[in-house]
Amino acid sequence: MLPTPEQIKSYIEQGISCTHLEVEGDGQHFFATIVSPAFEGKRLIQRHQMVYGAMGDRMKAEVHALSIKAFTPTEFLEKSGQ
């Protein structure tokens, strides 16, 4: 059975404290926008590693592709123009 965007969102939320999280996808290919204070001071690769860590073995077994946009709260506010 293919995972749903809601399940992917739940997996990420269990591993990372998020202030904003959106997940879209078709069961194999997912797109996530993640905003977390835990990303402060982290390089992009470190942020992605944190997300992959939250996903665990599901990245190998259930999810074919996960596109990640990882922002700190400040970066997300600047990006959205607020």
FENTAQUI-V699756 format. One record per backbone hydrogen bond with DSSP energy under -1.0 kcal/mol. CO is the residue of the C=O (numbers start at 1). NH is the residue of the N-H. If there is no record, write none. Layout:
co=[CO CO]
nh=[NH NH]
//
This chain:
co=[4 5 6 7 8 9 10 12 12 20 22 24 28 28 29 30 31 32 33 34 35 35 36 37 39 43 44 45 46 47 48 49 50 51 52 55 56 57 57 58 58 65 67 69 71 72 73 74 75 76 77]
nh=[8 9 10 11 12 13 14 15 16 35 33 31 64 65 26 67 24 69 22 71 19 20 39 40 42 47 48 49 50 51 52 53 54 55 56 58 59 60 61 62 63 30 32 34 36 76 77 78 79 80 82]
//
